[in-house]
Amino acid sequence: MHRIFPNQHAEIQLGTHKLIARLEASLESGKGYFLQVESVEGEPQLKLIGSKQADQFSLMRQLSLPNEKGYRALTEFFTKGSLSLTREQIQQAGQWVGKASDKKLALDAIKLMNTRDMPFTESIFKSLLVAGNKQPLTEIISTLHTTLALEKDPDPTGQRIVALIDELGKEPSQKGANAEPFAFQGKAAMANIKHAIHQMGLFYEHAIIRDGEATGTESLKALLIQYLGRPGANLNPTARQAAEQLLHRMNGQQLLSIDTGPVQQIFFDLPIELNGSRTELSFQWEGKRREDGKIDPGYCRVIFYLDMQNLNQTVVDVKIQNRITNITVINTNSPEIKAFATMFIPTLKEKLKEHDYELSAVHFKQPVSQKNKQLQKFSPRSYSGVDIQI
């Protein structure tokens, strides 16, 4: 509820929608209340359920909710925040939260679905849940690959998934040959990342909308949909679980990426190969749109998270303002990296200048603290893999 008007009316917000409703009881502005919206003769009316000072068990009794762990966590969450859910959504959310091992993550997913007005479905909830957890993408892919490869009676689609995973993250020209030292740089690195994005099928739905069908190289996402979508298929339970996790992970990251108004935010995890070593790249990008709708290359921020064979966990934070570029490299061995990298900075400056960018500075920092790699729960602007303070 945003504002209380005279004559027993108030402005309320349901999801992303605002409307004026009649109050059945006098309320004081500035105090928190739980309200149920009903339609009386075509006019929205607010029924007082209780105040936010009431305990969660009183609220559960008012809503006729069972005294179960998921519903207790949900009602406690209600008393601390502002959510607008239907009775059916409350029933569903309580069941989902009750089954989730990470209750805090599950409640954050419910809140995000509500505030962003997403369809309130279990599939979207699971996608957000998997996208927010700590399990490395490469670990999920490895489990799926191993399980499918060892099947005695292999599924044809499963075998195509195995073959694609074998080539996942390899730039086409590198297949069957070892990469030469320092060959994986610049344009070659970008080509590999783009190729891995196509292999994963991260923009599979966009291609279908644009072209009417998925064209080009067969993608992992398309194969996962085929593998899981056949009715009556007798799939290996471990393979099914890994395939569902992987599909939910990709869907969840799409849901978390924002493309509204003048700002666009995208992030994803990507398995790639660097100089013959398989690793995982986490990518977060934020940019502005110009009046013509195109992305403004003069203003953006890109954050890369890499776990590399020699440098281990590394974050590269690139900020661009009016085509002036500021780069921060965060690694536990930042003094040694700085000593080695200094000789490459003049070349970096020249290469950026060729594309009309000016290099302002390159900073080398140690992480504030070491943590497991995880995109902050449902906050595209935040990132922690090593804890960054900017």
N, C-alpha and C positions, 0 to 999 in steps of 0.2 A: 504494500500500500504506500503510495507516494505522498498524497495530500488529502486532507479531510476538508470538505466544503461545508458551508452552512446547509440547512435543510436536509441533513442526514444523508449526504452523498460523499463519495470518496473516489479518488483516482487510483486504480490498481493496475499492476502489470502481470500478465500471464505469459510467461516465456518472453517473446519479443514484442508482444502486443499490449497496448494500453487501452483501458476503457473506464467509463464512469459507472459506478454501481451504487445501489442504495444500501445504507447500513440499517440493520435491524436493531442495533443498540448503540448508545452513545460511547464513543471512544475518545481517548486523549491523544493528541498529536505528540509524537516523540517516543511513545511507548510501543513495545513489540506485542503483536497479537497473532494467533493462528486463526485464519478465517476460511470458511468454506463458501465457495461461490455457487449459488443456485439461481435458477431462472424462475421468476414469479411474474406471470402474465407478460412474458416476453421481455422483462427488464431484469438485468443481473442484480442479485441481492446477496449481501455478505452476511453470513451467519457466523457468529462468534463461537469458536470452539474452546479457546482458552488463551491465556497470556503466555508470553515467553518465560515468565517467572515460574510457571508450573513445571513440575518434573516430567520426565519422559514417559513415565508409567501412566500419568493422568492423560497425556496426549494419546497414548496407545489405547486407553479405554475409550476416549472420545471417538477415535477413528475405528474402533472395533478390530484392532490388530492383535494377532496372536503374540503371546509372550515368548518369542523366539529370538535367537541371537541376531539374525539379520534385521529384524524389525526394530529391536532395541538399538542397534547401531544407527539405523536410519532415522529413528525419532530423535535420538541424541544429536544427530547431525542437523536435523530440522531446527532444534532449539538454539543452535549456534549460528545458523545461516538463514538466508532467504531463498526459498524454493517454491515454485508453484507447480504442483503435480495433481493429476486427477486421482480419484480413489483407485482406479484400475492400475495406474502407474505406480502408486504407492504399494499395492499388492505385488506387482511384478518386481519392483525394485527391492523390496524386502526379501523376496526369494533369491534374487541374484546376489545380493550382498551376503545372505546367509551361506551360499555355496562358495563364495570367494575366499581364498586363503588370505589375501591382503585386503582387509576391510577398508582401510584408509584409501587405497587405490580404487576400490570399487565405488566408494562414496564420491570420490573426485570424478569418476567417470559419469555417475548419475548427474552430478552437478553440471558437468560440461554438456551432457546431452540436453539438459534443461535450459541452460543459459544460451546455447547456440541453436536451440529449437531443432535439434536433430530428431529423426524418427525414433520413437521409443521402442526399439526392438532388441531382442537378446543378441542378435548378430552384431549390431553396432556396439552394444555394451561389451561383448567379448573382444571385438576388434580394438576398442580403446584400452581394455584391460591388458591385452597382450602387448600393445604398443607402448604401454607405460611401465612394463616390468623390466627387470634387470638382465634377463637371459640374453646372451649375445646371439645375434642373427646367425653367425657362422655355426654356432652350436646346434641350432634348430635345423639348419640345412644339412649339417653333418649327420645328425640322427636320421633324418629322412633318407639321405643317400645310402647310408649303411644298411638300414632296414630293407629298403627296396632292392638293393644290390644282392642281398643274401637270400631273397625269397626263392624257394624251390620251384614254385609255379608262378613265374613272373607275370605281372600284369603288363600288357603292351604300353599303356600310357605311363605306368610306373617306370618302365625301362627307358622311355623317352625322357622322363624327368631325370633319371640317373645320368643319361648321356649329356643332357644340358648342364647339370650341375658340374660334371667333369670339365666343361669348358667355361664355366661361369667366371666372369671377371678377367678372362684372358683376352687381350687385344688380338684381333684376327691374324695379324702378321706374326704374332709370337707363337702361334700354335705349332707344336712339334719341335720347337727350338728354344734353347735357353737365351734369355735376353742378355745382351752385352752390357757390361758395366756402364752406368750413367746414361744408357740409351733411353731409359724410361723417364723422359723429362718433357716439360713444355707441352707441345701439341700432342705428342704421343700419350702423355698422361691423360689429357682431356679426351682424346679419342677412346682410350680404354674406359674411362668413366662413362662416357656416352654409350659405348657398346654394352657395358654392364647394365646400364639403365634399361636398354632395349631388351637384353636377355632376361632381366627380372620381370619386365612388363609393368614397370611402375606407373606408366601412363596408358595402360591397356584400354581402360574405359574411354579415355579421351580420344584414342585412335579410332575406336568404334563409332563414337559420336561424330567425329570429323569425317571419317571415310565410309561409314556405313557398315564396316566390318574390320576385323583385325587383320592387317596386312603386314608383309615383311617377315622378318625372322620369328620363328616360333618362340614364345616367351614362357618363362616359368609360371607366371600367374595364370596364363591361359591353360597350361597343362594341369595345374592344380585344380582349377575349376572343372576341367574335364574328369580328372581322377576322382574328385569327391562328388561329382554331380550325377553319376550314373545310378539310377534307382536299383536297389537289390544287389549291388556289387558287394562281394565278400572280401572286404579289404582287411589287411593286417592292422590290428588295433593300434600298434605303435606307429606304423606308417600313417594311418589316418590322423592320429593325434598330432604328429609332427606337421603333416600337410595342412591341417586346420590351423595350427599355431602360425605357420608361415603365411598362410593366406590372410588370417586375421591381422598379423603384424603389418603386412603391406596395406591392407584396407584401413587399419587404424591410423597409420601415418598419413594417409590421404585425408582422413577425417580431421586430423589435427592441423594440417596445413590450411592456411587461411588465404582466401583470394576474394577479399571484399573491399570495395571502395578504392581509395588511392594506395593502399598498402597490400602487398602480397608476401606471404611467408610460406616457405616450403622446407620440410626436412625429411630425410630418409636415411636408412642404413643400407650399405651396399658392399657385398663381398667383391674384392678386387685382388689382383696379383701385382705385387711390386717386386721387380727384379727376381722373379721366380718364387717369391714367398707369398702365400695366401694370407690376406688380412681383411679387416673390416673397416670401411670408411663410413663415418657418420657425418652427415652434411646438413647444415642449417643455413638458410638463405632468407634475407629480408630485403625487400626493395620497394621503390615507389613507382607508381604509374604516372605517366605524363597525361596531359589533357587529351591527346590522341589515342589513349588507351595502351600505348606501348610502354615497356619497362624503361625507366630512366637509368642508363648505364652510369650516370654521374653520381648517383646516390644509392648505396646499398651496403649491406654487411653480410659477410660469408664466414661461417665458422666450420672448420674441418676438425674432426677428431679421428686420430689414427692410432692403432696399436701396432707398431712396427718391430721387426725382428731385432734391430740394433738399438734404435732410439726408444723402444717401448712406448708407453702412453704419451701421446703428443697432441696438443691442441694448437691450431693455427687460426687466429682471429684476424680477419681482414676487414677493415672499415674504409669505406670510400665516401668522401664528402666533396662535392663539386670536382670530382675526378682526382682529388688528392687522396693518396692511399697511405694508410697507417697499418702496419702489420705487427702483431704480437705473437710470439712463439712461446708456448708454455710447456716446460718439460723439467723433470727432476734434475737433468744434467745440463741445464741451460748455460752455465759458464763455459763448458766444453763445446757445446753446440755453437755458442756465440763466437768463440775463437776460430772454429772451423768455417762457419758460415760467412764471416766478415768479408772474405775474399770474393764471395759471390754477389754481394750487395750491389757493387757498381754495375755488374751485368744485368741484375734484376732491374735496376733503375733505368738502364738503357732500353731493355725490352718493354717495360711499362710505357716509356716515353714514345716508343714506336706506335703504341695504341692510344696515344694522347692521354696517358695517365702520369701523374707526378708522384714519385715516392717521397713521402714526408719522413718516415722513420721506420726502423725495424727494431722492436724491443724483444728481449729474451728474458723470460721470467720463470721462476720456479712455482709450482702449484702451492696454494695455501695449505691444502691438505689432500691426501690421496683417498679416493673413494672408488667404489665400483662404477664402471661406466653406466650411465643412465641419463637419458633425456629427462629433465625435470618433469614431474607428473603433469601432463596436459598444460604446459606453458611453453608455446613455441618460442617465446623470446628468451627463455632461460635455458641454460645448458650446463650440465655438470658431468664430467667424466673424470677430469681432475677438477677440483673445486676452483672456479674462476672468480676473481673479484676484479671488476672493471669500474 
